């Protein structure tokens, strides 16, 4: 039998040992956060009675790793990080999504991470454009009807 068809080494290939941050971002990736999210985390940190609690330490870590993104001074053509995007389904039902950082998604029910499939679909989308969004486990087409900053 030809050597081309034999297995010479039974050891598995090396896997990357890079660890992901608790945010889910790979090491070195920017941890974007809206100015509003940073303000909310700072307010929560200041209100904690135990400045050395696990939550306080977690908030300090989030804020230290964050790249704060201020709202644009002039509204851009399409949706950018921090935008509130209103979309309409063909049945007329409207939803609002705000594109935020990975640490902010739990602050409000309509927040979507910029790294999520819905966040990526909305980034750069313009008024009137149709986008595919995941809702309740299914992809549906929506039309962008409003973008606020």
C-alpha positions in Angstrom: 0.0 0.0 0.0 1.2 3.5 -0.8 2.4 5.7 2.1 -0.1 8.3 0.8 -2.9 6.3 2.3 -1.4 5.5 5.7 -1.7 7.5 8.8 1.7 8.3 10.0 0.9 10.4 13.1 -1.9 9.7 15.5 -1.6 13.0 17.4 -4.3 15.5 16.7 -3.3 18.8 15.1 -2.4 21.7 17.5 -5.4 23.8 18.4 -5.1 27.5 19.1 -4.6 28.3 22.7 -6.0 31.8 22.4 -8.6 32.3 25.0 -11.7 34.4 24.5 -12.5 37.2 26.9 -15.6 36.9 29.0 -17.3 39.2 26.5 -16.8 36.6 23.7 -14.4 38.9 21.8 -11.1 37.4 20.8 -8.1 38.9 22.7 -7.0 42.2 21.2 -10.4 42.9 19.5 -11.8 46.3 20.4 -14.5 46.2 23.1 -16.8 48.9 21.8 -19.3 50.5 24.2 -21.7 53.4 23.7 -21.2 56.5 25.8 -24.6 55.9 27.3 -23.7 52.3 28.3 -20.4 53.5 29.9 -22.4 56.2 31.8 -24.8 53.6 33.1 -22.0 51.2 34.2 -20.2 54.1 36.0 -23.4 55.1 37.7 -24.0 51.5 38.9 -20.4 51.3 40.1 -20.7 54.5 42.1 -23.9 53.3 43.7 -22.4 50.0 45.0 -21.9 50.1 48.7 -19.1 47.5 48.7 -16.5 48.9 46.3 -14.5 45.7 46.4 -17.5 43.4 45.6 -17.3 41.0 42.6 -19.8 43.2 40.7 -17.8 46.3 41.3 -14.6 44.6 40.1 -16.5 43.3 37.1 -17.7 46.8 36.2 -14.2 48.2 36.6 -12.9 45.5 34.2 -15.7 46.3 31.7 -15.0 50.0 31.7 -11.2 49.6 31.6 -11.4 47.3 28.5 -14.0 49.5 26.7 -13.5 51.7 23.7 -16.2 54.3 24.2 -17.9 55.4 21.0 -19.6 58.8 21.1 -22.7 59.4 19.0 -21.9 60.9 15.6 -21.9 64.7 15.4 -23.8 64.6 12.1 -26.1 61.7 11.2 -24.5 59.3 8.7 -26.3 57.8 5.7 -26.6 54.4 7.3 -26.9 52.8 10.7 -23.7 52.9 12.8 -22.7 51.7 16.2 -25.1 53.2 18.8 -28.0 53.8 16.4 -31.6 53.0 17.2 -33.0 51.3 14.1 -36.7 50.9 13.6 -37.7 48.1 11.2 -41.1 47.0 9.8 -42.2 43.5 8.9 -44.4 42.9 5.9 -47.4 42.5 8.2 -46.7 46.1 9.5 -45.3 45.1 12.9 -42.4 47.4 13.9 -39.4 46.6 16.1 -36.7 48.9 17.4 -33.1 47.6 17.8 -30.2 49.6 19.2 -26.8 48.5 18.1 -24.5 48.4 21.2 -21.4 46.7 22.6 -21.3 43.1 23.7 -21.4 44.1 27.4 -24.5 46.3 27.0 -26.9 43.9 25.4 -28.5 43.0 28.8 -29.2 46.6 29.7 -32.4 46.9 27.6 -34.5 44.3 25.8 -34.2 46.0 22.4 -30.3 46.1 22.4 -28.4 44.0 19.9 -24.7 43.5 19.9 -22.8 44.8 16.9 -21.2 41.3 16.6 -24.5 39.5 16.5 -26.1 38.4 13.2 -28.8 41.0 13.7 -26.3 43.7 14.6 -24.2 42.9 11.6 -27.3 43.0 9.3 -28.3 46.4 10.6 -24.8 48.1 10.5 -24.6 50.2 7.4 -28.2 49.6 6.5 -30.0 52.7 5.2 -33.6 54.0 5.4 -35.8 52.0 3.0 -33.4 49.1 2.7 -34.6 45.5 3.4 -32.6 43.3 5.8 -32.9 39.7 7.1 -33.2 39.5 10.8 -33.5 36.6 13.2 -36.7 36.7 15.3 -37.9 33.8 17.4 -35.5 31.4 15.7 -36.5 32.2 12.1 -35.1 34.7 9.5 -37.6 37.3 8.3 -37.3 40.3 6.0 -37.7 43.7 7.5 -37.6 47.2 6.0 -35.6 50.0 7.7 -38.1 52.7 8.4 -36.2 55.0 10.8 -32.6 55.5 12.1 -32.0 57.6 15.2 -28.7 58.6 16.9 
